Amino acid sequence: MITLPRLYAIVDASRFPDVAQLCSYAEELIAGGVTLLQYRDKSGNARQMLEQARDLKRRVGDRARLIMNDRADFCLAAGFDGVHVGQEDLSSEGARKVVGEDRWLGVSTHNPAQIAEANRTSADYLAIGPVFVTSGKENPDPVVGLEGVRQARLLTRKPLVAIGGVTRSNCREIIAQGADAVAVISDLATSPRKSAEEFFRILR
């Protein structure tokens, strides 16, 4: 079974005007102690996505584990360390066939039924959310709250990531409900190195 760091940083391409700033942001996070980064691009521009992912891999190297959102094929093409799929993406077993046994596979879930189903797959970790109201998605699923995290913990022994509206002010109570890690986008955006360091201090 894999071990997740407490902080799972998500780098959303839509927040950056170019790949240089995206990569600089990732490097700031790594300087702050981040060892697990997910690259996410919902624009639908496959060429841009692959080019940015390859640039990110070149800049990051082996200093952090890189996870590709949605695209198992791009995970391989960019030399990433794993893929994360949602409920509307390629199935977890389909993704596993593409990336093989050595790369990490994560699956998003939003309710107990999805947790139970994902728990039966070969996924290395599961994500539950949104825990709180989030601006990270255009059409977010219903908020699950802290109780949703607690229920998810009871339904799986796989490593569990809580996502959605996670901040430095609420991350400890999320971990207290049984999550192994918290996934963060917005609350790392300003002063990423300092913000990451503060998350790790809080989550020690």
C-alpha positions in Angstrom: 0.0 0.0 0.0 1.3 3.5 -0.9 1.9 6.2 1.6 0.5 9.7 0.8 2.1 12.9 2.1 -0.3 15.0 4.1 -0.4 17.7 1.4 -1.4 16.8 -2.2 -1.0 20.0 -4.3 -3.0 20.5 -7.5 -1.6 22.7 -10.3 -4.5 23.9 -12.4 -3.3 25.1 -15.8 -6.2 27.6 -16.1 -4.7 29.7 -13.4 -1.5 30.5 -15.3 -0.9 32.6 -18.5 1.9 30.4 -19.7 3.9 27.2 -18.9 6.8 29.1 -17.5 4.7 30.6 -14.7 3.1 27.2 -14.2 6.4 25.5 -13.8 7.7 28.3 -11.5 4.7 27.8 -9.3 5.3 24.0 -9.1 9.0 24.7 -8.1 7.9 27.1 -5.4 5.6 24.4 -4.0 8.4 21.8 -4.0 10.7 24.4 -2.3 7.9 24.5 0.4 8.1 20.7 0.9 5.5 19.4 -1.5 6.3 15.9 -2.9 3.1 15.1 -4.7 1.7 17.3 -7.5 -1.3 16.8 -9.8 -1.3 18.6 -13.1 -4.8 19.5 -14.2 -6.0 21.1 -17.5 -9.7 21.1 -18.2 -9.4 23.3 -21.3 -9.8 20.4 -23.8 -6.6 21.5 -25.7 -4.8 18.1 -25.8 -1.7 19.5 -27.6 -1.2 22.2 -25.0 -1.9 19.8 -22.2 0.8 17.3 -23.3 3.3 20.1 -24.1 2.8 21.6 -20.6 3.0 18.3 -18.9 6.3 17.4 -20.6 7.7 20.8 -19.7 6.6 20.3 -16.1 8.2 16.9 -15.9 11.5 18.4 -17.3 11.5 21.1 -14.7 10.4 19.0 -11.7 12.4 15.9 -12.6 12.4 13.4 -9.6 11.9 16.0 -6.9 8.2 15.3 -6.7 5.8 12.6 -7.8 3.7 13.9 -10.7 0.1 12.8 -11.3 -1.8 13.4 -14.5 -5.5 14.3 -14.2 -7.8 12.4 -16.4 -5.5 11.3 -19.2 -3.8 7.9 -18.7 -2.3 8.2 -22.2 -0.6 11.5 -21.4 0.6 10.1 -18.1 2.7 7.7 -20.1 3.7 10.2 -22.8 4.9 12.8 -20.4 6.6 10.3 -18.1 4.4 11.1 -15.1 4.2 8.9 -12.0 0.5 8.2 -12.0 -3.0 9.2 -13.2 -6.1 10.4 -11.4 -9.5 9.7 -12.9 -12.9 11.0 -12.1 -16.3 9.4 -12.3 -16.9 10.6 -15.9 -13.4 9.7 -17.2 -11.8 6.5 -18.3 -12.7 3.7 -15.8 -10.2 2.9 -13.1 -9.5 -0.5 -14.6 -9.2 1.0 -18.1 -6.7 3.5 -16.7 -4.8 0.7 -14.9 -4.4 -1.2 -18.2 -2.9 1.9 -19.8 -0.4 2.9 -17.0 0.5 -0.5 -15.8 1.1 -1.7 -12.2 4.0 0.5 -11.3 2.4 3.9 -11.6 -0.1 5.3 -9.1 -3.8 5.3 -9.8 -6.2 7.6 -8.0 -10.0 7.7 -8.3 -12.4 10.6 -7.4 -15.5 9.7 -5.4 -18.4 11.8 -4.2 -20.7 9.5 -2.1 -20.6 6.2 -0.2 -21.7 4.1 -3.2 -18.8 5.4 -5.3 -16.3 4.8 -2.5 -17.5 1.2 -2.1 -17.2 0.6 -5.8 -13.8 2.3 -6.1 -12.6 0.3 -3.1 -13.0 -2.9 -5.1 -10.7 -1.7 -7.9 -7.0 -1.7 -8.2 -6.8 2.1 -7.3 -3.9 3.0 -5.1 -5.8 5.8 -3.4 -9.3 7.3 -3.3 -10.3 10.9 -3.2 -13.5 12.1 -1.5 -15.2 15.4 -2.0 -16.0 18.2 -2.2 -15.7 18.4 1.5 -16.6 22.1 1.5 -17.8 24.6 -1.1 -15.2 24.9 -3.8 -14.3 27.3 -6.6 -12.0 24.7 -8.2 -14.7 23.2 -10.5 -17.3 24.8 -12.7 -20.0 22.2 -11.8 -19.0 20.7 -8.5 -20.7 17.7 -7.0 -22.8 18.1 -3.8 -20.7 19.0 -0.7 -20.1 15.9 1.5 -18.9 17.7 4.6 -16.7 16.3 7.4 -19.3 13.5 7.8 -18.7 12.4 4.2 -15.0 12.1 5.0 -15.7 10.1 8.1 -18.1 7.7 6.2 -15.5 7.3 3.5 -12.9 6.3 6.0 -15.2 3.6 7.3 -15.7 2.2 3.8 -12.1 1.8 2.7 -8.7 1.0 4.0 -7.0 2.5 0.9 -5.3 5.8 1.4 -7.9 8.6 1.4 -7.5 12.1 0.0 -10.0 14.8 0.9 -10.6 17.6 -1.6 -12.8 20.6 -2.1 -12.6 23.9 -0.2 -9.6 22.8 1.9 -7.7 25.6 3.6 -5.1 26.0 6.3 -7.9 26.8 8.7 -9.9 23.6 8.2 -7.3 21.0 7.2 -6.7 19.6 10.6 -10.3 18.8 11.3 -10.5 17.0 7.9 -7.5 14.9 8.8 -9.2 14.2 12.2 -12.1 12.5 10.3 -9.7 9.9 8.9 -8.3 11.4 5.7 -4.6 10.6 5.0 -4.1 13.7 2.9 -5.7 16.9 1.8 -5.7 18.1 -1.8 -5.4 21.9 -2.2 -5.6 24.3 -5.1 -6.8 27.8 -4.1 -5.1 28.1 -0.6 -1.7 27.5 -2.2 -2.1 30.1 -4.9 -0.7 33.1 -3.0 2.9 32.7 -1.8 3.0 29.0 -2.7 6.2 28.2 -0.9 5.2 29.9 2.4 1.6 28.5 2.1 2.9 24.9 1.6 5.2 25.3 4.6 2.3 26.5 6.7 0.2 23.5 5.7 2.9 21.1 6.7 3.4 22.9 10.1 -0.3 22.6 10.7 -0.6 19.0 9.6 2.5 17.6 11.5 
